[in-house]
Amino acid sequence: MSFGQWLNASGYSAITLAEILGVSRQTIYHWRNGTRLPRTEHLIKLDRLSQGLVGLHSFKITPNHKR
């Protein structure tokens, strides 16, 4: 399952998820659009929050990915 699919299905808004994870709303959009990857600490939190549905495999990287 992609991060975007999970976010839609989870019922969390980007703003709410950002608050839970301690990141900005823009960070959530970057993850969803594939312009940035989450840090390890956020991947761990997402794994727990999604009960294992979201992991590094859930993120697609665009050719212009910077990190």
KOLSENU-829851 format. One record per residue (C-alpha): residue in three letters; x, y, z. Coordinates in nm, 4 decimals. Example, Ala and Ser with C-alpha at 12.3 -4.5 7.8 and 13.67 -1.06 7.14 Angstrom:
2
+------+----------+----------+----------+
! resn !       c1 !       c2 !       c3 !
+------+----------+----------+----------+
!  ALA !   1.2300 !  -0.4500 !   0.7800 !
!  SER !   1.3670 !  -0.1060 !   0.7140 !
+------+----------+----------+----------+
This chain:
67
+------+----------+----------+----------+
! resn !       c1 !       c2 !       c3 !
+------+----------+----------+----------+
!  MET !   0.0000 !   0.0000 !   0.0000 !
!  SER !   0.1363 !   0.3413 !  -0.0886 !
!  PHE !   0.1601 !   0.6174 !   0.1666 !
!  GLY !  -0.1041 !   0.8176 !  -0.0219 !
!  GLN !  -0.3447 !   0.5229 !  -0.0273 !
!  TRP !  -0.2971 !   0.4645 !   0.3421 !
!  LEU !  -0.3425 !   0.8336 !   0.4218 !
!  ASN !  -0.6723 !   0.8390 !   0.2304 !
!  ALA !  -0.7952 !   0.5186 !   0.3936 !
!  SER !  -0.6769 !   0.6085 !   0.7439 !
!  GLY !  -0.9070 !   0.9030 !   0.7895 !
!  TYR !  -0.6172 !   1.1231 !   0.9021 !
!  SER !  -0.5814 !   1.4600 !   0.7392 !
!  ALA !  -0.2334 !   1.5724 !   0.6400 !
!  ILE !  -0.2513 !   1.8333 !   0.9146 !
!  THR !  -0.3500 !   1.5841 !   1.1837 !
!  LEU !  -0.0852 !   1.3337 !   1.0775 !
!  ALA !   0.1764 !   1.6092 !   1.0723 !
!  GLU !   0.0841 !   1.7036 !   1.4297 !
!  ILE !   0.1023 !   1.3410 !   1.5454 !
!  LEU !   0.4438 !   1.2894 !   1.3852 !
!  GLY !   0.5832 !   1.6300 !   1.4789 !
!  VAL !   0.6452 !   1.7436 !   1.1209 !
!  SER !   0.5021 !   2.0177 !   0.9036 !
!  ARG !   0.2031 !   1.9792 !   0.6756 !
!  GLN !   0.4371 !   2.0474 !   0.3847 !
!  THR !   0.6506 !   1.7483 !   0.4871 !
!  ILE !   0.3486 !   1.5191 !   0.4577 !
!  TYR !   0.2834 !   1.6537 !   0.1067 !
!  HIS !   0.6487 !   1.6010 !   0.0104 !
!  TRP !   0.6275 !   1.2389 !   0.1251 !
!  ARG !   0.3027 !   1.1883 !  -0.0600 !
!  ASN !   0.4375 !   1.3437 !  -0.3812 !
!  GLY !   0.7659 !   1.1540 !  -0.3675 !
!  THR !   0.9913 !   1.4564 !  -0.3412 !
!  ARG !   1.1286 !   1.3549 !  -0.0006 !
!  LEU !   1.1552 !   1.0423 !   0.2099 !
!  PRO !   1.0632 !   1.0252 !   0.5775 !
!  ARG !   1.3438 !   0.9975 !   0.8292 !
!  THR !   1.3860 !   0.6673 !   1.0093 !
!  GLU !   1.2176 !   0.7972 !   1.3252 !
!  HIS !   0.9084 !   0.8927 !   1.1231 !
!  LEU !   0.9040 !   0.5602 !   0.9375 !
!  ILE !   0.8977 !   0.3827 !   1.2735 !
!  LYS !   0.6075 !   0.5990 !   1.3936 !
!  LEU !   0.4205 !   0.5451 !   1.0650 !
!  ASP !   0.4742 !   0.1699 !   1.0912 !
!  ARG !   0.3222 !   0.1674 !   1.4392 !
!  LEU !   0.0398 !   0.4033 !   1.3496 !
!  SER !  -0.0526 !   0.2041 !   1.0379 !
!  GLN !  -0.0106 !  -0.1345 !   1.2078 !
!  GLY !   0.2612 !  -0.2314 !   0.9617 !
!  LEU !   0.0910 !  -0.1148 !   0.6428 !
!  VAL !   0.3285 !   0.1772 !   0.5821 !
!  GLY !   0.7024 !   0.1304 !   0.5492 !
!  LEU !   0.9825 !   0.2402 !   0.3212 !
!  HIS !   0.8218 !   0.0324 !   0.0430 !
!  SER !   0.5191 !   0.2652 !   0.0603 !
!  PHE !   0.7027 !   0.5664 !  -0.0792 !
!  LYS !   0.7653 !   0.6324 !  -0.4470 !
!  ILE !   1.0603 !   0.8502 !  -0.5325 !
!  THR !   1.0418 !   1.0947 !  -0.8205 !
!  PRO !   1.3530 !   1.1591 !  -1.0329 !
!  ASN !   1.3987 !   1.5000 !  -0.8705 !
!  HIS !   1.4172 !   1.3486 !  -0.5219 !
!  LYS !   1.6507 !   1.5474 !  -0.2950 !
!  ARG !   1.7895 !   1.4215 !   0.0337 !
+------+----------+----------+----------+
